[in-house]
Amino acid sequence: MPKPHHPDKHAPKPKSKTLGINALSIGAAAIGLGGALLAVFLRSKANPAEHAAPDLALDKHRPGATDRAPDAFRPDPTAVPTKAERESLRPATGPAPSFAADRGSTLG
């Protein structure tokens, strides 16, 4: 008695239409994103004076080596750092991580 025909598990499956639909949706998303980026770029070029930085103008006085910051922005040289501040400035100690050290542990 002949065996009933069963499709081969390893036979190639027919391509579905979802691949084309996915490609179209990715393409549409890329076009939409490109359009949005172009609109933002063109809008930023519309009025460059709107975002001018007057403090960076060429005719302004630039601070030199002898100029000092305003009193409100100067650190207090007599202030005692807190324990947390001292700990945050402590140098890191111990061996530096390396690929060579990690590699040796996986070969065992």
Buried (B, 14 or more C-beta within 10 A) or exposed (E): EEEEEEEEEEEEEEEEEEEEEEEEEEEEEEEEEEEEEEEEEEEEEEEEEEEEEEEEEEEEEEEEEEEEEEEEEEEEEEEEEEEEEEEEEEEEEEEEEEEEEEEEEEEE
